[in-house]
Amino acid sequence: VTGFDVIIIGAGIAGSSLAAELSGSHRVCLLEAEDQPGYHSTGRSNALWHETYGGPLIQPLTAASRGWLDQPPLAYSETSFLNARPTLCIGQEEDAAAMDAFMARFQGTGVALSRLGADGVRAMIPGVRPEWTMGILESASADIDVAAYHAACLKMLRRSGGQVMTSSRVIGLSREEKSWTVRTEKAELRAPIIVNAAGGWADDIAVMAGVAPLSITPLRRTIAQIRVSAVVPQDMPMVTHIHGEFYFKPDGGGRLWVSPHDEHPTPACDAAPEELDIAIAVDRLEHVMDWAVQAVETSWAGLRSFAPDRLPVVGFDATSDGFFWCAGQGGFGIQTAPALSKICAALIARRPTDPNVAHIDPRLYAPRRLRA
Ligand SMILES: Cc1cc2nc3c(=O)[nH]c(=O)nc-3n(C[C@H](O)[C@H](O)[C@H](O)COP(=O)(O)OP(=O)(O)OC[C@H]3O[C@@H](n4cnc5c(N)ncnc54)[C@H](O)[C@@H]3O)c2cc1C
């Protein structure tokens, strides 16, 4: 039996970023069921840093992560993980009230938003149909190099002496005295603290540990990579819809990533796209753009896992010693990982929080709130 200070279950961005944060001060073991860390949600995202995404209670986490992603510590990377990609939320004439409400929702949060009229929308999205006359521009948003960020966290962990064990699905958890025993198909490990960073499987891990689950539900979302009749400008913004029916952004080589913004509850699984969702994505795009879709080159789906109130779940479970939740990152898990990993590391190490996140009250995200 090998002993550690902390065993983290799940090597997506949540588990990996936390492992890297803890690795300087703790003996950390990161366990991943698949042979590739990042095989599930982390490798299937839209790879965007988008400050208004998730609402005003997620925004502080997103905002606190930006500086780190833009200028990571040198030990992680010598280059930024971000590339500018403004986001433009669009609507039609009848959406004026919804556009006003969007602006009002973020008033006082510090998010830089500006309104655009029909000309402004057309200037940013050549080929947009004339009925899309309203826009809200977030110029600070950016593409995230998710693969580089994720790899940098794993590199940090290994460099500090931490272990990453892939093809190591956790199949048993038990607590005796002051220690958890974690069984995988290959090994038996021990640590006083275990972290549940299992994404869509977070509730399953809780049940395995004898901890009551928190109704963290995986929702499937689809992205199709398509080729269109026009040349897609590489500097086009990410385009979202005021009522959340679609989004699209350019990918390299004149292609587009398009999502129908679907949310299908599903058991945790290796999510796959359905033909109908791809067809809806194409149809919605053709209602926005005067472009013909020539081919769907590839498509994928991933799980976005939410607690009932759609806030992340981070903190020790009050009902079980040494069981720490790092779950429910929904559709914002990459863009909030720098902040969330620092908050989690401080709670686990019982040390003061990093100054960049000291203004965020972690009790807002504590599992206790879901146990009423
Ligand atoms: C289509 C789509 C678009 C998205 N777009 C964005 C975006 O633009 N920006 C953004 O910030 N976020 C986005 N997200 C959300 C983001 O991808 C997730 O919030 C994030 O990846 C969650 O990370 P995670 O580590 O919790 O989950 P995962 O990456 O799923 O990692 C959990 C890991 O736990 C492992 N695991 C499960 N059970 C066990 C077990 N028993 N033993 C060992 N390991 C186990 C799994 O194999 C998995 O690798 C998007 C998601 C989707 C699906």
The ligand as an ORCA input file, in Angstrom:
! r2SCAN-3c Opt
* xyz 0 1
  C     -19.227     21.180    -25.458
  C     -18.620     21.806    -24.235
  C     -18.148     23.129    -24.294
  C     -17.535     23.705    -23.178
  N     -16.989     24.954    -23.303
  C     -16.308     25.496    -22.272
  C     -15.651     26.736    -22.417
  O     -15.657     27.333    -23.486
  N     -14.980     27.241    -21.327
  C     -14.929     26.587    -20.128
  O     -14.338     27.084    -19.189
  N     -15.553     25.382    -19.966
  C     -16.223     24.831    -21.016
  N     -16.830     23.607    -20.861
  C     -16.852     22.978    -19.536
  C     -15.553     22.293    -19.200
  O     -15.170     21.436    -20.253
  C     -15.747     21.508    -17.895
  O     -16.304     22.319    -16.893
  C     -14.419     20.965    -17.371
  O     -13.729     20.276    -18.391
  C     -14.667     20.041    -16.198
  O     -13.436     19.500    -15.811
  P     -13.402     18.264    -14.836
  O     -11.980     17.991    -14.565
  O     -14.331     18.495    -13.713
  O     -14.096     17.058    -15.684
  P     -13.472     15.998    -16.695
  O     -12.578     16.616    -17.682
  O     -14.616     15.204    -17.229
  O     -12.570     15.098    -15.760
  C     -13.103     14.187    -14.824
  C     -12.243     12.952    -14.894
  O     -12.584     12.047    -13.846
  C     -12.310     10.751    -14.311
  N     -12.997      9.766    -13.498
  C     -14.324      9.572    -13.348
  N     -14.572      8.527    -12.544
  C     -13.366      8.056    -12.148
  C     -12.964      6.966    -11.334
  N     -13.850      6.145    -10.725
  N     -11.631      6.754    -11.151
  C     -10.698      7.556    -11.750
  N     -11.044      8.588    -12.553
  C     -12.357      8.830    -12.743
  C     -12.836     10.784    -15.739
  O     -12.277      9.748    -16.533
  C     -12.438     12.184    -16.196
  O     -11.224     12.183    -16.931
  C     -17.446     22.982    -21.958
  C     -17.926     21.673    -21.893
  C     -18.489     21.073    -23.020
  C     -18.951     19.654    -22.932
*
